[in-house]
């Protein structure tokens, strides 16, 4: 049984959690001012490794002094050490980093955008896109601090604690202050989340954590809950993720996709009489490229699908040329670059030279790959092959409604670094250009089978984008 003690040193309290096999089994909470005493008592309960997140340097030093003589592994998490999210400023507080990582990884499942609100001494928000890019956030005084400031900055308002607050109109100065601050905070959080939602592509998951999140969620339900998910242990879970093997750069290729693609690759290499010692490093590089983070559609799933369609469109087994081009046509994929096809073609030629393949075969494969840039067929001896190749590459447009919806969502995820309105406009423009073509598919039999369905799918997506 693997254990880890997770410690979150906050401005007001230190929270402890014992994880066994990835699950929280026990938790403790003590004032930050008593970190030395509380840590000593809790550390005596276990000898497992410790993961720390701290936003109070002095308390962190005291904690590490207690840990120094324990002989156990100690891991400190921060914005610098995390690998799951992109766009995270290195100055971000470790607790906010943990919140964002846990919300996106555990609840967003690595593809749903999230806005996570932390409600403790301060009220904070971080907004994370579906692909795991930090779009930004905010910080404001928490409820206690707001209430205290009213007292300190005025002559007559009393020093109060947030106890028994409601959304009712107050009847005296105390309830005016408590209820006013509470209601105002709910309004603040709702407005923050509404703005976050407008800056994200697709439905956004609202996640709350911190001492006040549950109270806000319960009292803010006159019309609807403030948060979709309220998790008081979110920060602790995020620290655990950041301190374990889960903190690895996400890959977009599953083991099943890799196995299916490798089976196809091995068969092709055997037909070309290429020994494994020569093709293995090249294959491993292709797996790495197609598994790069952010490849929600242009990954090995797409390659296997393209190979399957090429076999079908060819009336049996596709030629070695078509299959080689399929493996390389999206090998280089940077959504902010304009030379992906050219770079993929150059990689294909270099790899085929290393494999000992005929120069003409490599040049023909590169020509097919370059044809995907404008999606126009080649002339001459490659005319038929290029038509089949381009048709297989675009066949996803004629898939079932469910599969097309997943494809459209995956493409949106690949571009979710853009402003939603900019993406919607650009995507609609690309689809409109396809619709205006006389022939979307170039092979007559493929056109007869797929073109009408593809047009219906694209028209439906354009309507949704414009809405």
N, C-alpha and C positions, 0 to 999 in steps of 0.2 A: 504494500500500500504506500503510494507516494504522498508525502505531506509537505506543506509549505505554510509558514506563518506570514501573513500579509499585514503590513502596518501602514496606515494612512495618517500622517501627522498634519492635522488641520489647524487653523487659527484658534479655534475654541476647544476642539476635542481631538483626542487620538483614538482612532478606531482600529481594532485588531480583528483578524479573522483567521481561523485555521481551516485550510483547504485539504481535503483528502480526496485523491483521485479527481481533482478538478472541481469539487463541490464544497461549498461552505458548510462546515459542520458545527462550528462554534464561533461566536462573536463576543467582543468586549468593547466597552466605551468608557474612556476616562478623560478628565480635563487635561489639556495640553500642559498646563503648569505642573502636573504631577507625572510627566512622562517617565522620569527616572524610576519612580516607585512602581508605577503600573507595569512598565516594561519588565522590570526585574521579577515581579510576581508571575507574569504571563509566560515569560521565557522559561521559567522553571517547570512549566507543564509539558514542554516538548523540546526535542533536540534537532528539529528539522531545519532546513534552510529558511532564510528570512528575506522577504522583498519589502522595500521601503519606498514610499512616496512622501515627500515633505514639502510644505510651503512655509515652514518656520525654521530657518537655519539654526537658531540657538537650540531649539528642542531637538533637532536632528543630530546636533553634535552630542547632546546628552545621551540620546538613544544609541548612537554609534559607540559611545564610551562604554555603555553597558554591554553592548554586543561584542566589543573588542576582545574580551577575555573568554568568550563562550566557545571559541573554536569552530563556529558554524559558518557556512557560506552566507554572505550578505550581498544582495543585489539591490542597487538603487535605480529606480526607473525615472525617466525624464523625457522631454520632447526630443532630445538628441539621440537617445537610444532606441526610440520606437521605430518600427519599420512597416507598420501596417497602413499608416495614413500618409498621404503626400500633402505638401503645402502647409505643414505644421511649423509655425514659427518656433525657433529654438528657445525663445524666452518664455514660452507658454508654461504655466504652472503644471507641475506633475499631476496634480489631482484632476485638472481639466483635461489633460492628455488621456489619463486613464478613463475618465467618463466618456470621452469621444470614442476611444478605441472599443470599449465594451458595448456602447450603444450601437455602433456600426457593425461590429463583428458578431455580437450575440443576437441582437434584435433585428438589425438591418440585413443580417445574413450576407454581408459583403456585397450587396447590390441595391439595397433600398436606401434612399437618402434619409438622414436623421438630423433632427435638431434636438440637442440635449441641454436641458436646463439644470444647473446645480443651485440648490437653494440652502445655503448655510450662512456663514458670517457675511459673505457677499452673495449676490445673485448673479450667475454667469450663464452664458450661452455659447456653444460652439455648433456650427452648422457644417455638416459633412455630406458631400454628394454621394450618389450611389456607388461611384467607383472608388470612394475612399479619399476624396480630395477635400481638404478643409477650406471652406469658402469664406469663413470669417466668424465673428461673434461679438459679444458685448459683455461688459461688467457693470453692475450697479450695486449700490449699498443694499445689504440684506434687510430683512424686516427689523431685526433688533437694532442694527446700526441706525436705520432711519428713525426709529422711535427715540433712541438715545440722542440723536442730533436735534430733534425737536426740543428736547429738554435743555441741551447745552447751548443752543442758539437763541433761546427765548428766556424771558425773565420769570414767567409764571407757570409755564407748562411743566408738569411733574415728570420725574424719572420713572418710567413704567417698564414692565415686562410684558411680552405678548402672551397673555393668558385669557382664555375665554372669549377671544375675538370672534365676531360673526359678521355677516353682511347686512345686518340690520342698521338702521339709522341710530346713531348714538343718542343717549339721553343726558349725558354729563360730559365733562371734559375728558375723563379717562376713556370712556367708550368712544367718544369722538376720535380720539387719537388712535386707539387700538384698531377700531373698525375701519377708520379712514386709511391708515397705513396698509392694513390687510387687503381691503378692497382695491386700493390703488395698485398694490403689488400684483394682484390677480390680473388687473387690466394691463399692467406693464408686460407681464408674461404672455398674455394673449396677443398683444400687439407685436411683441418680439417674434413669436411663432408665426404669425401671419406674414410678416416681412420675410422671415426665413423661408417659408413655403414658396413665396413668389420668386425666390432666387435659386430654386432647385427644380430639376426636371423630374416629373413623375410625382406620385403621391408621397408625401413626407411623413415619417414616423416621428411623433413627438414623445421624447423620453424625459422623465423627471427623476431627480435624485436629490439627496440632501434632506436635512431635518424638517424643512417646511414643505416639501413637495407633496406629501400625502394630504396634509391639511388644505393646501391650495387646491389640490385635485378634488377633494370632497366638497369643499365649500363653493368651488367654482363651477358646480354642476347644475346651475339653474337651467341652463340651456343645453350644455354638453360638458363632458369632462375636459379639463385643460390638457391632460396628457393621455396619450394612448397607452403608455406603460409607465409605471411608477416603481422604481427599484431602489430601495434605500441602501443596498449593498453594491450598487453599480461601480463606484470608485474602487472598492476592494476587488471586484471581479476584473476590472481593467488592469489593476496593478498585477494581479496574478497572470493575466494574459501577457502582459509586457515582460514578465520575468521568466516565462517558460518558452517552450518550443513554438507556441502559438504565435510568438512575435517574429514571424518570418515574412518576407515580402510575398504577398499573395500571388499564386500562380493560377492562370486561367485554363489550365489543362488538367483534367481529372485523370486518374490512373486508368480508367476505362478508355477514355479518348486516346491516351498514349498507346495503350495496348492494341486498339483497333488500327490506329495509324501505323504502328510498327509492323503489324502483320502484313499490311499492304507494302510497306517499304522493303521488308525482307524478301517478299515475293518478287518485287521489281529488281532488286539487286541480284537475286539468283538468276533471273532471266538475262541480266546483263553480264553475268559471270564476274561479279565484283566480290572479292573475298571480304569476310566480316571485319578483319583487322583494318581494312581500308575504309569501309563504309560506316563503322560504328562511331568514330568521333564526329563525322559529318552529321549523322543522325542525332547524336546527343546535342549538337548545336542547334539543329532544327527544333528539337523539343524545347530547348531553352528559349528560342526566339518566339515560337508559337505559344509559349506559356507566360510570356511577359504580362505584367499586370496591366489592366485596362483592355485586354483583348477579350471582350465579352462575346463578339461574333467572329472576328477574324482569328480563330484559333484552330486547333486540330480537329474539332468537330466539323468545322466548315470544310477542311481539307478532305476528311473521310466522306462527307456528303458529296463533294465535288467529284471525287474518284468514283463513287457509286453511280452518280448520274452520267459520267463519261462512259462507263461500261454500258449503261442502259441505252444511251443515245447512239453508241457505236454498234449496238446490236449484239453484244457479247462482251468481249474484253477489249478495253481501250488500248491503243498503241502505247509503246514505251514512251514515245515523245509526249503524248498527252498526259500520261501519268507523271512524268518527270516535271513537266510544266506545272501541273496541279500542286505538287509538293512545294514548289518554290514561289508560286505566284503572289502569295501574301507573306513571304518570309520576313521581309522588312516592312513594318507597319507603324508609322508615326502619324497620328491624326493631324499634327500641326505641320507636317512636311508635304512637299509637292513632288517629290522624286522617289516615292516608295517603289513604283514599278521598275524604274531604271535601276535602282539599287538592288532590288530582288533579282532582276535579270543578271546583273553583274555577279552577284553571289552564286547564282545557279551556274554560270559559266566557270567560275573559279572552282566550285565544288566538283563539277563534272570533269574538269581537268585533273583534279586530285583523284577522282575515281577511275581515271584512265579511259574515259568515254570519248567517242569520236567527236572531233571539233564541230563538225557540221550538225550533229545531234544537239550539242550544247547551244550552238547559234540559233537553231530552230526553236528550241525551248525558250531561249531569251526573247525571240521575236514574238512568241505567243504571250509571254508574260507582259511584254511592253504593250501588246494590243489591248490589255485590260484597262489601260489608262483612259482611253477614249471610248472603249467598248465598240470599236469598229473592226470588222473582219479584214484579214490580210488578203492580198491578191496572189495570183500565181499558184505554185505547188502547195502552199500552206493555206490556201483558201478554205478548203473543206475542214481541215483540222481547226483552224481559227474559229470557224462558225460553231463547231461543236463545243470548243473550249469556252467561248464567250457565253453560249447558251447555258452550259452547266454552271458557270459562275453566277449567272443571274436567275437561275431557276427558283431560288428561294422566294422571289417575288410572286411566284404562282403557287406557293404552298397553301396548306389549309389555313383557315382563319386563326386558329390557335397558334400554329407554328409561325405564321407571319407576325402575329402580335408579339411573340417572344423575340423574333428577329428585329422588329422595329424598336422594341425596348432595349435590346442589346446594342443596337447602333446608337441610340440616344445615350446609353451609358458610356460608350466610347468617346462621346463628344460632350460629356456633362461638365467639362471645364468651361464651356461657353455659357453665356447668358441664355436662359431658356428661350426668350423671344428671338434672339439671334439664331439659335439652332433651329427653332421651328420654321423660321422664314427660309433659312438655307436648305433645310431638308425638303421642304415643300417645293422649292425651286428645282432641286435635283429630280424629284419624282415627276414634276411637271414636264421636264425635259425628256424623260423616258416616255411619258405618255404621248408626247408630240411626235415621237418617231413613227415612221410608217411601219417599220418592223422592229419590235423589241427583241424577238428571237429570229435568228437567221436561217436555221434549218427548217424547211417547210413542215416536216412532221412534228417537230418540237413546237413550232409556232401554232399549229393547229390545236395542239394539246394544251398549251400553257398560256397563250397570250391573253385570252379573254379573262381568265382567272387572275392573272397578274394585274391587268388593268383595274379590275374590281378592287383588289387589295390596295393598290396605290391610291385610287380615288378615295377610298375609305380613310386611309391614313392622312391624306391631304386635308380632308374635311375635318378630321380630329385636330390636326396641327393648327389649322386656321381658327378653330373654335377656341 
